[in-house]
Each structure stands twice: as C-alpha cells, then as structure tokens.
Amino acid sequence: MKRLFITQGLLLFFGFTCTISAQTKDIAYYIANAPFKMAPITVPVFPQKTFSITDYGAVGDGKKLNTEAIAKAITACTDVGGGTVLIPKGEWLTGPIELKSNVEIHTEDGALINFTTDHAQYPMIKEGNNSKKLLPASPIYGFNLKNIAITGKGIFDGAGDSWRPVKKSKVTADKWADLLRQGGFLDSEKKEWWPDPAVVDGDVRPHLLYLSNCDNIYLENITLRNSPKFVFYPTRCTNLTMNGVHIYNEWWAQNGDGIDISACKEVAIYKCTVNAGDDGICMKSSGTPDANDSANLANIIIAGCTVYRAHGGFVIGSNTDGGMKNIFVSDCNYIGTDVGIRIKSNSGRGGWVRDIYVSNINMKSIANEAVLFDTYYQDTAVKNTDEGGSKVPDFRNIHISNIKCEGARSAITITGLPEMKIKQIYFENMEITSGSGFECKDAEDIYMKHVKINCKEPVFKTNGCKNIHIEE
C-alpha cells in the first residue's frame, strides 16, 4: 500500500479520469457491458390495430370526464387480442385508467391527460393481488398483466396537489400564503397544510402509475407529473424498460419519489429525467428471498439519466429486506440533489445488498453528501419492529468509480452497525470538491484508489473501522 499524502486539506490520488458520454450507447450496449451476466430484456409487441378514444365518446375539451370512454376503448382493444389505444392531441379530463394485457396506450404530441381532482372518482381497491389493504385506485394502474406499454409525447398530470400535504419548512413564505388562501386544513402545530381534511386520515394517497406483478412493460417518451405520492411505482414486475421518460414532482411534494423500483427483475431505465420531492431513482426490495443467494430485486440497468431536485440521485432503500443484487448505474448526472449516491436502510427493514456498480457519474451542487451509506435511516421510527433482529442492513461488494462532483457539503460518509459492519466498498477514480472529506464508522475492507477530495475541513475521520486501503 502506498503512502497517503495530505496537503492543505487535500486528499490526493492521481490518474483520475471520468468520461460522461452516453450518446452512442443504447440499452443493448449497457446490458452487454454490465459487470454481471444479464439477458436482453423482452419488449412487448402489439397487433397493428388502433382504437382512438374519440371513437368511444371522449372529448378533449378539458371539461368532460372521459373515464368511461377511455375504458371502452381499452376493452374494445382487448376483445380483439390487443393493439394500440390512441389518445390524440387535446386536453382530456379523466378518472383512473386501468391498463389491460396486450394494450399499448399511445399519446400524440400535445395530448394532456388531466386526472380529476374529484377524489370520489377513485374507487377503493386492493393495493395488489394478494393484499388486503385498500387504497384509492391510482390514476394509472394494472395488476397481473403481460405486454403493456405507454408511449408518445403526451403528458399525464396526476392532480397530486389535490392530495398531498405541504410542509411549511419546504416552501417560500409567498407559496405558504398562497396555500392558506386556497383553504385546506392545517395540522395542530400549523406547520403542515393539507388540501382536504378527508385525505388526512391515514395519509391515504395513490401513486400516479402503479403496476403490480406485471411482465413485459415498455414506457417511452411520456411525461408523468404532479403525482399524489410516488410518480412511478412498479412492484414485483419483470422485463421493464423505460426509455426517455420524464418524471416531475415539485421539490416540496411530500413522499413524492420519482421512480421507485420495488422487488423487480430485468429492468432498464435509459435516458430518463427526474425532478422529485423525495428520492429520484430508487431501488426497494421487501419480502423474503427464495433462497440465500437470491434477491427479490436483481438485474437492473440505469443509464444516461439525469436527476435534478431530489433527496437522492441514485438511491437504495430504505426497504432492503427482500435482498438486492446486480445493479449497474452508468453515465448519469445528478444536479442539485440532496445526496448524490444514497444507500440507506436500518434494523427493522434491512437486508443484504451486494454486487452494485456505479460508474461515470457527474454531480454538481449536491446539498449534503456526494456518497452516503446510512444504516440508521429514520431509525427511531422502526427500530423496534424487528423483534427477532433478522432484518439488519448488510451492505457489501459495492463499486463506485469514475465520479466527478463539483460541490457537496461532504464527500463520502459511511455509517455501519457495530453488529453488521459495511464491507467491501471500492472507490476508484473519483474527484470531489466538498466542505468536509471522508468519514467512516463501523466499516471494514474499504478500498480507495485514485481518489481526490478537495475540502476545507479534516479530510479523513474513522471510528470503529478496519482494513481501509488507500492507493495513490
């Protein structure tokens, strides 16, 4: 191991290169060059039959409720074995849209699909196929489907501002005053505003696009915005491709995650943009894996994506108890996020996370950590729920390389558990400009090669760590 040089607050390692270029790389390139074996993802193909919603009574004047007309078009398409349901240019007001197998929803450029603010139009349904929990139907949803797609340049607006609470601390004084003028409901401390007292009880809010137990899913070019909760939430799905999708929630949107991939396999997220009120592109995994070496979330590609305002650019957790492995993140930009790379969980909902590869990432104006490992995430709220102590975060074999970060509060923070240290973390070819440097607690087997941290505060602090290897 070579010597560590510290000069005027700089941790210097040489040979740094970072190339951010996804211009000539397609999804097939990233799958072929992933650091783990991954088969091509299946993309659905549909019969050449088109059903315009206007043929079933839909009117694009922004006033008529088109729920029934859209459902009729989807049913007609399904009845003949599938095809494309066309939403033309116009402003379409509707209630929830239930997707069906073998149906592509295609939106023309200029199509604006506004979901109604009348919550009575959202029936209470089971959260998933095997769930007893009832939630309002999501604006767009589908359960146990095969071969589905939503494509085109249309915009889906989830009317989230009629569902979501707003914290006073997250908005300007003018915005807060504007909310109060709208009416609504304040909590007892007058620090949180709700648009309707009816949605306060249990904070029951749907996701904008919710898919459960579906296979062969394709999303392309659409915009999903203003969601009541998470914008896109697929759970236990396989063969999912997102290509050029735009995700937008206001930065103050409570629990307004952008993309939450939950216990899914064979997923490609390519050239998507995200602005979110919570985590940007997030991996979750709950439940019990089939075997010790299996994972409920596996084989994920995230490439060429840009995340703006969000709690994290690329995020893992907090639910990791279902196991995660084989995630490849490459050629992405995180601009103005709270954290760049955010890996979080805690005792109570933790599990093993391994074989994660993050490379060629450009970050700028990161509010907190450029890279964060946190095993105490909101620990006080859930620590006692795991009575047997089995759901403990176990992070290991994680590779982070070719990282450029211009501006962060701190460079790298690693916080493991005394009983389950974070292990086998590899940093290589990184340059970070930050307020503070590298801080590590309860971790072992940390490798740093060609890493440069420009910071004003102490560069290197450890507590309860061993086997930290630093190479110029």
Buried (B, 14 or more C-beta within 10 A) or exposed (E): EEEBEEEEBEBBBEEBEBEBEBEEBBBEBBBEEBEEEBEEBBBBEBBEEBBBBBEBEBBBEEEEBBBEBBBBBBBBBBEEEBBBBBBBBBBBBBBBBBBBBBBBBBBBEBBBBBBBBEBEBBEEBBBBEEEEEEBBBBBBBBBEBBBBBBBBBBBBBBBBBBBBBBEBEBBEEEBBEEBEEEEBBBEEEEEBBBBEEEBBEEEBBBBBBBBBBBBBBBBBBBBBBBBBBBBBBBBBBBBBBBBBBBBBBBBBBBBBBBBBBBBBBBBBBBBBBBBBBBBBBBBBBBBEBEEEEEBBBBBBBBBBBBBBBBBBBBBBBBBBBBBBBBBBBBBBBBBBBBBBBBBBBBBBBBBBBBBBBBBBBBBBEBBBBBBBBBBBBBBEEBEEEBEEEEBBBBBBBBBBBBBBBBBBBBBBBBBBBEEBBBBBBBBBBBBBBBEBBBBBBBBBBBBBBBBBBBBEEEBBBBEBBEEBEBBB
